[in-house]
């Protein structure tokens, strides 16, 4: 019973950290959310009865690899003002609704607009 409680407490944290990692505008914040996700994954290993993978997940991934990621991010020193200039993509606002519109519209959206059906390959003639 305690495993279910731990799972239902940690699972939303893991999902929210993964979403925040993808949506974070700052690379350092994204890496920190990835560390949170690594820790929640380690707790999942512990709940599943694998203490070795729990320790390895924390030491190797959350420890060594994320320190390396953060070191590279800090070493590059990305200017946030320069990243914000080209941030808005024409299809960025409609990207969240594309999976909903795909079955309704039946096409792939803006990428499918330039396809000319007259120049499509023809099937081979019957022999």
N, C-alpha and C positions, 0 to 999 in steps of 0.2 A: 504493500500500500504506500509506503514511503517513497518507493521508486516512481510511482505515478505522480505523487505530489511534486517531487523534485523535477520530473519531466515537464509537468504543466506549468511550473514556475520558470524553468530555464528556456523552454521552447519559444515562448513569445519574445524573450530577451534576445535569443539567437536570431529570430526572424527580423526583429526591429534593428538589431545591429547590422545584419546583412543589408537590409534596405538602406540604412543610413550610410553604410560604407559605399554603396553604389551612388547614392545621391549627394554625398558630401562634395562641396565645391573646393575644399582645401585638401591637398594630398596628405598632409599630416593627420588631419582629422579622419580621413578615410583609412589610413594605416592604424590609427588607434581603435577605430570601430572593428577593423579586422582582428586586432588583438582580443577585443571583447568576444568576437565570434570564435576565436581559437580557444578561449577559456570555456565558453559554453560547450564547445565540442568536447573538450577534455572532461567536463562534468558528465556529458552523455556517455563517454567511455567508462567513467567510474560507475555510473548507474547500471551499465550493461555488465559489470563485473570484470572489467579489465583494468586493473590498477597500473600495469606496466604501460599500456598505451596512454593512460591518464598522465603519468609522469613524463613519458616521452613527448606527448603533445605540448605540455607546458614548457619543458626544458628546451626541446629542439625548435619547435615552431614558434611559440609565443616568446621564447627567450632569444635564441640565436638568430633565426631568420628574420624576425620582425625588427630586431636591433639593426640588422644589416639593411633592411628596407628603409627604416627611419634614417639611418646614416646616409644612404644614397639620396634620399629626398632632401635632407638638410644640406648635403654637399652640393646638390644641383642648385639650390636656392632659387626656385621658380618664383618669378614676380607675379603676384596675383592680379595686378592691373593688366598685364599683358595677356593673361589667360581669359579675362572677362571680355575682351574685345570681340573675339570670334566665337563666343559661347552660344549664341542663339542660332540654332539651325532652323531652316524653313519648316521642317516637319517635326520639330521638337514638341510642339504643342499638341499635335495629333498623335504622337507615338503611343500614349497610354490607351487611346481608344481604337487603335488599329486592330488588336486581336478581336475586339467586339465587331468592328465593321467588316472584317475579312469574310466571315460567313454570310453577312447580309449583302455586301456588294459583289462578292465573287471574284474580285481581282486583287492585285497586290498594292493598290494605291498609286501614289505618284510615280513609282519606278516603272509601272506598267503603261504609262500614258504614251510613250514614244513608240510603241510597238506597232508596226504596220502589218496588218494581216495579209495584204496582197503579196508580200514578199516572203511569206512563210514557206518552208520547204514542202514540196508536194509529195504525196505518197508515190511509190514506184508503180508503173503501169502493170496491169495484169498480163501474165505471160501465157 
